[in-house]
Amino acid sequence: MAFKRNAWVSRIAIAVVVVAAAVAYFAVPSVNSFVNDLCRRFSTGDFAEMRDFMASYGAWAAVVSFALMIFQSVAAPLPAFILTFANANLFGWWQGAILSWTSAMAGAAVCFWIARSLGREAVEKLCSKTGLATIERFFERHGDQSVLIARLLPFVSFDFVSYFAGLTSMSFRGFMIATGIGQLPATIVYSYVGGMLTGGAKMLVTALLILFALAALAVLARQLYREHASRGKEGADAATGVSQGADVLDIPCADDTSGAQEGKC
């Protein structure tokens, strides 16, 4: 009983926060302007601009970065890798990696609980019906490994996956473990390179993204091949079983019509 009460309290709290944020965005000009400016910074793809924005907050830069990662998670599909590059460039690659990984986990958790608390209709308003339907087909194709595989693929929306996972029966613990493991390689790679980047290194960033995408595609191709081979083996086993069953039932009748053979011919 207490668990159900706490779940309802959480749902109400999340609903209140989401509604309050929406009201503030549409009713308060300064909030609207600030959020639009953030979206513009994300859309430029210039991590140096985002780095300078966070650095302007001085000692609070890490807190601002953490909040921005959660913001971009909820406001899907703003690109998270810009923050990862900026964090590494501002704080150093391994400190930036820790900050990016933990804040991405927090953002994923927020999306998961928004979906679980408010339902599909609210999620469709936060992202899109088309994007959500695409992720739904992805989940149907890959089953229990969907979250882990999706986290390894840079072209699959991090936020959409988090939202849709919250709409399924997946446990929060399982979701966070899959997210943490799957997100770690990308965070390390992006952070390591981001620590060495300058504002004019867009070609290097592009090359890195292509390289990482190819590596992820290789992982996915291997997974799909194993699934296909497994289904083929199951089909062959089923066919063998049917064939054996037919052989057992195919008993020729004896010439005599004894009681033992009656009804089998």
PLY file of the C-alpha trace (Angstrom):
ply
format ascii 1.0
element vertex 265
property float x
property float y
property float z
element edge 264
property int vertex1
property int vertex2
end_header
0.00 0.00 0.00
2.83 2.35 0.91
4.59 1.54 -2.37
1.50 2.44 -4.40
1.10 5.67 -2.45
4.73 6.62 -3.06
4.35 5.81 -6.77
1.34 8.11 -7.01
3.20 10.86 -5.15
6.08 10.53 -7.60
3.73 10.71 -10.57
2.00 13.79 -9.20
5.36 15.47 -8.47
6.65 14.79 -11.99
3.39 16.01 -13.52
3.56 19.22 -11.48
7.18 19.87 -12.51
6.45 19.25 -16.20
3.36 21.46 -16.17
5.20 24.20 -14.23
8.08 24.11 -16.73
5.67 24.35 -19.66
3.79 27.26 -18.07
7.06 29.07 -17.30
8.26 28.62 -20.87
5.10 30.00 -22.46
4.18 32.60 -19.84
7.52 34.07 -18.71
9.37 35.92 -21.50
12.79 35.66 -19.83
12.44 31.88 -19.45
11.25 31.56 -23.03
14.20 33.60 -24.28
16.72 31.63 -22.19
15.42 28.23 -23.35
15.34 29.34 -26.98
18.93 30.57 -26.66
19.99 27.18 -25.26
18.28 25.35 -28.12
20.04 27.64 -30.58
23.41 26.86 -29.01
22.73 23.13 -29.24
21.58 23.42 -32.86
24.79 25.16 -34.01
26.83 22.02 -33.33
29.65 24.24 -32.01
30.89 22.68 -28.78
33.24 25.64 -28.20
30.28 27.96 -27.87
28.68 25.63 -25.34
31.98 25.36 -23.47
32.26 29.13 -23.22
28.65 29.36 -22.05
29.27 26.92 -19.20
32.62 28.51 -18.33
30.88 31.85 -17.85
29.29 30.41 -14.68
32.69 29.94 -13.05
32.60 27.55 -10.08
29.05 26.53 -11.02
30.05 25.36 -14.50
29.82 21.64 -13.63
26.36 22.12 -12.08
25.21 24.02 -15.16
26.57 21.24 -17.39
24.73 18.61 -15.35
21.47 20.56 -15.63
21.98 21.09 -19.37
22.43 17.36 -19.94
19.11 16.68 -18.20
17.50 19.50 -20.17
18.63 18.12 -23.52
17.41 14.67 -22.48
13.91 15.91 -21.76
13.84 18.31 -24.72
14.55 15.55 -27.23
16.26 15.35 -29.62
18.91 17.99 -28.86
22.42 16.52 -29.39
24.15 15.37 -26.20
27.59 14.84 -27.76
28.10 18.61 -27.91
27.97 18.72 -24.11
30.28 15.72 -23.88
32.89 17.44 -26.06
32.46 20.71 -24.13
32.82 18.97 -20.75
36.03 17.24 -21.81
37.44 20.46 -23.26
36.57 22.48 -20.16
37.28 20.03 -17.31
39.77 17.59 -18.83
38.92 14.36 -20.62
38.46 11.97 -17.70
36.76 14.49 -15.38
34.56 15.49 -18.31
33.78 11.83 -19.01
32.62 11.27 -15.44
30.47 14.40 -15.53
28.97 13.52 -18.92
28.28 9.88 -18.00
26.64 10.64 -14.65
24.56 13.50 -16.01
23.47 11.39 -19.01
22.37 8.66 -16.58
20.38 11.25 -14.63
18.78 12.51 -17.83
17.86 8.96 -18.87
16.28 8.34 -15.46
14.21 11.53 -15.71
12.90 10.55 -19.17
12.13 7.02 -17.97
10.07 8.25 -15.02
8.30 10.93 -17.03
7.11 8.22 -19.41
6.20 5.78 -16.64
4.34 8.45 -14.67
2.54 10.38 -17.42
2.05 7.74 -20.12
2.39 7.57 -23.88
0.26 10.58 -24.73
2.52 12.91 -22.75
5.66 11.31 -24.23
4.38 11.82 -27.78
4.04 15.52 -27.03
7.59 15.70 -25.70
9.14 13.92 -28.68
7.07 12.72 -31.66
4.73 9.92 -32.65
6.91 8.96 -35.60
10.11 8.81 -33.55
8.42 6.82 -30.82
6.98 4.37 -33.33
10.47 3.84 -34.79
11.89 3.04 -31.36
8.95 0.73 -30.68
9.82 -1.31 -33.77
13.45 -1.35 -32.62
12.37 -2.79 -29.26
10.19 -5.41 -30.96
13.14 -6.48 -33.10
15.79 -6.73 -30.38
13.79 -7.66 -27.30
15.50 -7.57 -23.92
18.78 -6.28 -25.39
17.15 -3.21 -27.00
18.40 -0.60 -24.53
21.97 -1.92 -24.48
22.16 -2.12 -28.28
20.58 1.32 -28.71
23.11 2.92 -26.35
25.94 1.56 -28.52
24.51 3.15 -31.66
25.13 6.91 -31.95
22.36 7.36 -34.55
19.60 5.96 -32.29
18.02 8.71 -30.18
19.17 8.42 -26.57
16.11 10.28 -25.31
13.51 8.41 -27.35
14.88 5.11 -26.07
14.66 6.35 -22.47
11.10 7.52 -22.97
9.93 4.33 -24.64
11.63 2.12 -22.03
9.52 3.88 -19.42
6.38 2.83 -21.31
7.35 -0.85 -21.18
7.36 -3.31 -18.29
11.17 -3.07 -18.05
12.42 -2.56 -14.51
14.12 0.73 -13.69
17.17 -1.15 -12.37
17.56 -3.14 -15.58
17.13 0.01 -17.65
19.82 1.89 -15.73
22.30 -1.00 -15.88
21.86 -1.37 -19.65
22.11 2.40 -20.10
25.23 2.69 -17.96
27.07 -0.12 -19.73
25.98 0.86 -23.22
26.68 4.57 -22.78
30.15 4.18 -21.28
32.15 3.42 -24.49
30.74 6.39 -26.38
31.30 8.72 -23.43
34.94 7.65 -23.08
35.67 7.99 -26.81
33.91 11.35 -27.19
35.54 12.71 -24.04
39.04 11.59 -24.97
38.82 13.24 -28.38
36.87 16.22 -27.04
39.73 17.01 -24.68
42.01 17.55 -27.67
39.61 19.42 -29.95
39.67 23.06 -30.91
36.96 25.09 -32.56
38.33 24.29 -36.01
38.37 20.52 -35.64
34.99 19.80 -37.22
36.45 17.36 -39.74
38.04 15.38 -36.93
34.71 15.26 -35.11
32.96 14.10 -38.27
35.57 11.41 -38.89
35.28 10.22 -35.30
31.51 9.98 -35.51
31.71 8.00 -38.74
34.33 5.66 -37.25
32.27 5.11 -34.13
29.12 4.55 -36.19
30.89 1.90 -38.27
32.12 0.15 -35.14
28.62 0.22 -33.68
27.17 -1.10 -36.92
29.60 -4.00 -36.75
28.34 -4.82 -33.25
24.74 -4.58 -34.41
25.41 -6.70 -37.51
26.97 -9.39 -35.33
23.95 -9.32 -33.02
21.52 -9.55 -35.93
23.49 -12.42 -37.49
23.40 -14.35 -34.22
19.66 -13.77 -33.89
19.09 -14.87 -37.49
21.23 -17.98 -37.02
19.40 -18.81 -33.81
16.00 -18.49 -35.49
17.23 -20.64 -38.39
18.43 -23.33 -36.00
15.12 -23.30 -34.14
13.24 -23.61 -37.45
15.43 -26.53 -38.52
14.94 -28.27 -35.19
11.19 -27.79 -35.43
11.14 -29.20 -38.96
13.20 -32.21 -37.86
10.79 -32.84 -34.99
7.78 -32.76 -37.32
9.49 -35.12 -39.75
10.35 -37.57 -36.99
6.80 -37.42 -35.69
5.43 -38.22 -39.14
7.76 -41.22 -39.43
6.57 -42.58 -36.10
2.92 -42.28 -37.07
3.45 -43.79 -40.54
2.98 -47.46 -39.44
2.02 -49.80 -42.28
-0.98 -52.02 -41.62
-0.42 -55.75 -41.38
-2.21 -58.10 -43.77
-4.18 -59.60 -40.93
-6.85 -57.49 -39.30
-6.09 -58.29 -35.67
-7.58 -56.32 -32.85
-4.21 -54.71 -32.21
-4.23 -53.09 -35.67
-7.91 -52.24 -35.77
-8.54 -48.52 -36.22
-4.98 -47.78 -37.42
-5.52 -48.45 -41.13
0 1
1 2
2 3
3 4
4 5
5 6
6 7
7 8
8 9
9 10
10 11
11 12
12 13
13 14
14 15
15 16
16 17
17 18
18 19
19 20
20 21
21 22
22 23
23 24
24 25
25 26
26 27
27 28
28 29
29 30
30 31
31 32
32 33
33 34
34 35
35 36
36 37
37 38
38 39
39 40
40 41
41 42
42 43
43 44
44 45
45 46
46 47
47 48
48 49
49 50
50 51
51 52
52 53
53 54
54 55
55 56
56 57
57 58
58 59
59 60
60 61
61 62
62 63
63 64
64 65
65 66
66 67
67 68
68 69
69 70
70 71
71 72
72 73
73 74
74 75
75 76
76 77
77 78
78 79
79 80
80 81
81 82
82 83
83 84
84 85
85 86
86 87
87 88
88 89
89 90
90 91
91 92
92 93
93 94
94 95
95 96
96 97
97 98
98 99
99 100
100 101
101 102
102 103
103 104
104 105
105 106
106 107
107 108
108 109
109 110
110 111
111 112
112 113
113 114
114 115
115 116
116 117
117 118
118 119
119 120
120 121
121 122
122 123
123 124
124 125
125 126
126 127
127 128
128 129
129 130
130 131
131 132
132 133
133 134
134 135
135 136
136 137
137 138
138 139
139 140
140 141
141 142
142 143
143 144
144 145
145 146
146 147
147 148
148 149
149 150
150 151
151 152
152 153
153 154
154 155
155 156
156 157
157 158
158 159
159 160
160 161
161 162
162 163
163 164
164 165
165 166
166 167
167 168
168 169
169 170
170 171
171 172
172 173
173 174
174 175
175 176
176 177
177 178
178 179
179 180
180 181
181 182
182 183
183 184
184 185
185 186
186 187
187 188
188 189
189 190
190 191
191 192
192 193
193 194
194 195
195 196
196 197
197 198
198 199
199 200
200 201
201 202
202 203
203 204
204 205
205 206
206 207
207 208
208 209
209 210
210 211
211 212
212 213
213 214
214 215
215 216
216 217
217 218
218 219
219 220
220 221
221 222
222 223
223 224
224 225
225 226
226 227
227 228
228 229
229 230
230 231
231 232
232 233
233 234
234 235
235 236
236 237
237 238
238 239
239 240
240 241
241 242
242 243
243 244
244 245
245 246
246 247
247 248
248 249
249 250
250 251
251 252
252 253
253 254
254 255
255 256
256 257
257 258
258 259
259 260
260 261
261 262
262 263
263 264
